[in-house]
Amino acid sequence: MAKHPKAATITVQVRNSAAGQFVDADQYKGETMQAAIEKVTVTGASGKAGFAIANYLVDAGYDVLATDVAPPRAGLKCRFLRADLTQYGEAVEVLNGMDAVVHMANIPANNIYTESTTFNQNILMNANVFQAAGAVGLERVVWASSETTLGLPFDPPLYAPVDEDHYPHPTSTYALSKVVTEEMARHHSKWWNIPFIGFRFTNIFAQEDYARVPGYQDDPSDRSWNLFGYVDVRDCALACDLALKADVTGADTMIIAAADTIIDRPSRELAEEIFPGLEFRSEVEGTDTLLSIEKARRVLNYQPQYSWREMVSHD
Ligand SMILES: NC(=O)c1ccc[n+]([C@@H]2O[C@H](COP(=O)([O-])OP(=O)(O)OC[C@H]3O[C@@H](n4cnc5c(N)ncnc54)[C@H](O)[C@@H]3O)[C@@H](O)[C@H]2O)c1
């Protein structure tokens, strides 16, 4: 298959034999080789993030297989296989023959199912996908962690802007499932000797979600639970594309948020009003995000493209 124009070059080291793959010593010469990520499975592709990510990656030139336990959405631009990722064999089948997985499938919040079901289902899905990724010899795993690992609701946060070190403070089994999965990712990354990039997404916004934004302006305290964070789903897709291309090794996690907050007031003033005495550990200018995206900027060159300010009239 022809290499797509934006094909990633990544460093692939000689595999752990536990991955079930044998390597040709002459080919590798004990060094590393460059391989392109071309074929990507996107899980959770009937959901908010997975649908947008699958289509974004198709447009970016990847060969995408979308999968979900729910039927495909209208407008999906790639092939689709329905699979229940709580079944290990189904996870193996949807990853087999691919180069990477962008794993979005999960129960996406607490208070949807019972606390025990949320934890058990998410852990089962994530354990199966990570194990299958190694078993079929994927080159890379990109997956969705969550801002909830950082301690939602922030009441108050320990400091601002909240960064990756404000961790772990899970307050629900949903958040705990992501904390446990981050730990699983660290070990699977070593076992299979491939990168695992986890995104602590803040509140993800698709087009229809922006209609609620004007209503937030009158009482910003309604959005203090996550420090007024949001991220456009297209910027989530951008982050996944960057993660598929990035020259990284091991397991890492980073916050993915918009560059600004969802409230039309200076961020520092707003946070100090709602959380008196809050310690600021770095500069916050204007309406800058209070969920730091400095790490994603540094590691992935992530530059969010979308702001609610261009999509919602806010007189
Ligand atoms: N939405 C947010 O604001 C947000 C914030 C932070 C992190 N996240 C994480 O991002 C990811 C995507 O979130 P989303 O908002 O798109 O969620 P979503 O609920 O819209 O999509 C998740 C998809 O996973 C699928 N799924 C659930 N159980 C499955 C199973 N057993 N097998 C296969 N598929 C299954 C669902 O059918 C659904 O289509 C999730 O991992 C979520 O935890 C979401």
The ligand as a Gaussian input file, in Angstrom:
#p B3LYP/6-31G(d) Opt

LIG

0 1
 N      -16.597000      13.340000      26.676000
 C      -15.716000      13.926000      27.487000
 O      -15.881000      15.101000      27.869000
 C      -14.479000      13.167000      27.921000
 C      -13.548000      13.817000      28.751000
 C      -12.399000      13.131000      29.126000
 C      -12.163000      11.845000      28.670000
 N      -13.100000      11.228000      27.886000
 C      -12.815000       9.868000      27.395000
 O      -12.744000       9.956000      25.985000
 C      -13.268000       8.742000      25.414000
 C      -14.357000       9.088000      24.416000
 O      -15.385000       9.782000      25.089000
 P      -16.730000      10.163000      24.331000
 O      -17.243000      11.408000      24.923000
 O      -16.525000      10.072000      22.875000
 O      -17.665000       8.969000      24.826000
 P      -18.910000       8.325000      24.064000
 O      -19.756000       7.665000      25.104000
 O      -19.557000       9.306000      23.147000
 O      -18.197000       7.202000      23.184000
 C      -17.694000       6.026000      23.766000
 C      -18.039000       4.871000      22.856000
 O      -17.536000       3.667000      23.460000
 C      -18.417000       2.642000      23.081000
 N      -18.333000       1.501000      23.970000
 C      -18.775000       1.429000      25.247000
 N      -18.614000       0.180000      25.713000
 C      -18.048000      -0.540000      24.706000
 C      -17.652000      -1.889000      24.575000
 N      -17.828000      -2.775000      25.582000
 N      -17.087000      -2.286000      23.425000
 C      -16.921000      -1.410000      22.404000
 N      -17.299000      -0.133000      22.456000
 C      -17.857000       0.304000      23.601000
 C      -19.814000       3.284000      23.154000
 O      -20.753000       2.545000      22.377000
 C      -19.536000       4.680000      22.643000
 O      -19.862000       4.818000      21.268000
 C      -13.700000       7.877000      26.574000
 O      -12.655000       6.971000      26.876000
 C      -13.899000       8.860000      27.710000
 O      -13.697000       8.223000      28.953000
 C      -14.240000      11.859000      27.488000

